[in-house]
Amino acid sequence: MKTRTVFIFISLFCLPAIFAQGVNPSDWGLEAFLIKHETLGDIRYYVTKNGIEQEKPLLLVSSGCAGLPIMLVVDNGEKSLKIGTVPPDGIHKFADQFHVAFIGKAGTPFCDTMMVKEINPIQNMESYKPSQEYVQKCGMEWEIKAISVVIDTLCKMLPRPDDTVIAMGMSEGGRLVTRLAAENDKITHLVSIVSGGLNQFYSSIINRRLDAAAGKMTHQEAQTAVDSLFAVYKRIYADPKSTEKWYYGHPYQRWGSFCNDIPLEHMLKLNIPILLVNGTADRNSPVLQADYVMLEFIRHGKTNLTYQVYPGVEHSLYEIVVENGEEKGVSRRDEIFKKITDWIMSS
């Protein structure tokens, strides 16, 4: 039977959307590079080809998606589905003005294929088994060191008009680049998109409290759920380096790394321009976290934070609107990406 291929884009911060990217870096308009590092191992990274010979500032992009490849092909023998885990529009919208670069996950190829009984994008992504190398290196530490190596390489390799290096992170990536900016003085601008600013575990607690306030569950049910979360978090913090124990699709080591790091603490120490973007309908990174970041900047008298809030917009940068009694998502991505570009160019 002839195989049918369907193209779809899905990520930790994006709704599914049809697209036509291929399975090779060149299909994405990317140049692929490999650094064989003595202590970090293989570092795979990708740079936009568009104007690679021209003088442009360097924009480093980081997103979530655990140990997934950039392109995951799922195949049930009759048809296949191509799932992009790094947003193409989050790359190409910036490629005219910047050299856009990002790294692959440790021990993870650009594209990988998995055979499945049933094609279901969310379930397929959740059931993907990352490489053992990724599991052993998961967390902030390897990625920050690897990105720093790539920055040093690209600063020598690419034509640039000045020393501008922008670190932009989306979802989990925003937390990572915030720490990167605190540790790497080559970073001149920081953009954190739907990433929050407090302990990542706090998001689930906030959501339970908001659900109770909205009448989606009783206050007692919410309290029971929060108590259960505290019990899990206690176990993780007691064994934060474990790669054998897992919670919510990640080894404890990943949680121990990210949830021992508080982005707000890094932000307050930075004097470079910072852009913080959040939507008010975001449950992955509740806006209450970002609101608190802004409050702390006001309290400390710091003026280097630009805080941009999008009412009704959720984690994937879609606004939830009601038409004819039905909810639908309207993309605000182009608008937000333009805002980011304008902010960088004017900062």
Secondary structure, DSSP 8 states (H G I E B T S, - for coil): ---EEEEEEEETTEEEE-----SSGGGGTEEEEEEEETTTEEEEEEEE-TTTTS---EEEEE---TT--SEEEEE-SSEEEEEESS-SHHHHTTTTTSEEEEE--TT--SEEEEE-SS--HHHHHHH----HHHHHHTTHHHHHHHHHHHHHHHHHHS--SSS-EEEEEETHHHHHHHHHHHH-TT--EEEEES--SS-TTHHHHHHHHHHHHTTSS-HHHHHHHHHHHHHHHHHHHHSTT-SS-EETTEEHHHHHHHTT--HHHHHHH--S-EEEEEETT-SSS-HHHHHHHHHHHHHTT---EEEEEETTB-TTSEEEEEETTEEEEEE-HHHHHHHHHHHHHH-
